[in-house]
Amino acid sequence: MVLERINFLKDEINKANYKYYVEDNPFISDFEYDKMFAELKELERQNPLLITPDSPTQRVGSISEKFFPYKHKYRLYSLDNTYNYEDLSDWYNKITKEFGEQELVCELKIDGLAIALTYENGIFVRGVTRGDGITGEDITNNLKTIKAIPLKLFKPVSVEVRGEIYMPKTSFEKLNEENLKNGEKPFANPRNAAAGSLRQLDSSVTAKRDLSMFCYTAILEAGRNTEIKLVQQNQLFDNTHTSIPQDLHTSFKTHYDSIMYLKELGFKVNPNIRLCKNAQDAINYCKEWDEKRFELNYATDGVVIKVNNLAVQEEMGFTSRAPKWATAFKFPPEEVTTTLLDIEEGVGKTGAITPVAILEPVQLGGSTVARASLHNFDEIKRLDVRIGDRVYIKKAAEIIPKVVKVIDDEEHYNRPAYNPPEFCPSCNAKLNIHEGEVNLYCDNPDCPEKQRARIEFWVSKDAMDIDNVGPSIIEQLYIKGFIKNAIDLYKLNMQDFMQLDLVKEKSAFNMYNAIQESKTRPLSRLLTAFSIKNVGKETAGLLAGEYGTLENLMNASEESLSNIEGVGAIIAHDVYEFFRNEKNLKMLEELKSLGVEPAPPTQNISDKLKGLTFVLTGTLQNMTRDEASEIIKQLGGKTSSSVSKNTSYVLAGENAGSKLDKAQKLGVIILSEDDFVKMTEG
Ligand SMILES: [Zn+2]
């Protein structure tokens, strides 16, 4: 009975892990998952003899004293590299001369750490780092914490699998942010972060790092209950050039089929694998991914190209270090050098001055780059970047490339050092440093550039969400003198829009209409649109939720403001001061007279969720987070932007991030969208 239940739970949880971490397609809620996991843990606690290595409870950490060296049964070879398409063609032509036209398999080369996993009769028994290819380190316990690595396969086969452990770019950025916050050194790149995480003696640390794995090689071995026919062959590693055991070849004719078999066993395989007819096909694949690689959430530094036919692979064999039937095409570097022509100073909506590098146009990651970010003036000082310098620019996960390094040539020192501006590039006002910040600020409320940035923000999705009125329209309206600030938008008529370039009656009507419609946006949106310092979307939501109307908020004392959870003393002060500023009060009057009045707060439908605080995270399927918040408020509940011990529930959608982690740490109940709907309906 108990054993049956334990087996059932193990299977369900392993299946759920597979769906979530391998297929990226969750099929049960976190709530259900947690319930099953807790039940399994409890049953195992009562029946410790029933704990098996493939139990999902065994993924949690343990502490090792050191890692033990482990001699690989089959050598892990390196790959020869090619750096251009000509060499790639040459490699292929050599093969065709001897073996005729060959199908090739192209796979992205993941920039991570190669490891070998051993399964006996479908159970994960050992994981070893590549090391020098002959001997690696046994890091089984750490690998067990990685949920993309199955503890039990869908079929009871014995197999050695190779693949690459990697850290997703988003997780890498999050980890570095945390490191910086804790005063620790950030990792240089996702690969280093993955390596550092794998080499933790305390595997509970590894468990917290979001690592994953793509598998790319299968070496099958004979085993009990094996469903495929295999030749028994105890071919131990012998330092000769034969590596792939014969039995694999009797099971599969091609490399591609063996990868598809890995998928069937439950391994995570990179979805971008492609079968190519010839070298030209493979070159096209390389070209395609040289551009698209920046869109991926993992780092890739090239393409591995293999001969598909395993019999041909066998015949071609190996050199002393690498197989002859495979090559790694390396992408051109993500960093290029160019000349810094100028440093342009832009003014943001808060008045912060941001330096932008103007560059001699250069090709990088599939596009021409002429501008790059310099972050702030401290960064310019740190880099000691001077106009005329040769600089390295880099485009990684970011959409906007950035200047990362200056080439220290002789001339660099002959060029004048860059000095931050003293006056606003837009209005010439004296720039100020705000306490505790690195940015320089233009504090002139009428600064034209600042106003323009504010208008752009006013119409944006996060603020008043005015469709059809984009940056280019705003620029035209601004240049023509039709608008000086966001309020002027509400004074425009149809004719004004029709005077703009390429604007016909229909689109003029749409623009005019969209602006009128925005007049009754909820208070939280209007507050966001004000661009009050430190008040973003989340804080605006808290304020609107607490006070309901603009009048109440304006009358709130600084103390009452700072008492709201999630609003500290600094924000309370900024908000309080905003509503004490005469210019702002005049603006509010004007907005009102133009008919801009937030929709009244929705009445509570019931008190069903009274006293409960929800935190929302991730992407929901059937509603937006704003809509879910609205439902919570209508039922008397509250929402908060951060997870604390006072949080009742975390509603987690897809791609939920750190809030979910924190909820798990604090033991806060996690709801799926389905749970939430069930809870709020009926
Ligand atoms: Zn200014």
Boltz pocket constraint, residues with backbone or C-beta under 6 A from the ligand:
constraints:
  - pocket:
      binder: B
      contacts: [[A, 347], [A, 424], [A, 425], [A, 426], [A, 427], [A, 428], [A, 429], [A, 442], [A, 443], [A, 444], [A, 447], [A, 448], [A, 449], [A, 450]]
      max_distance: 6.0
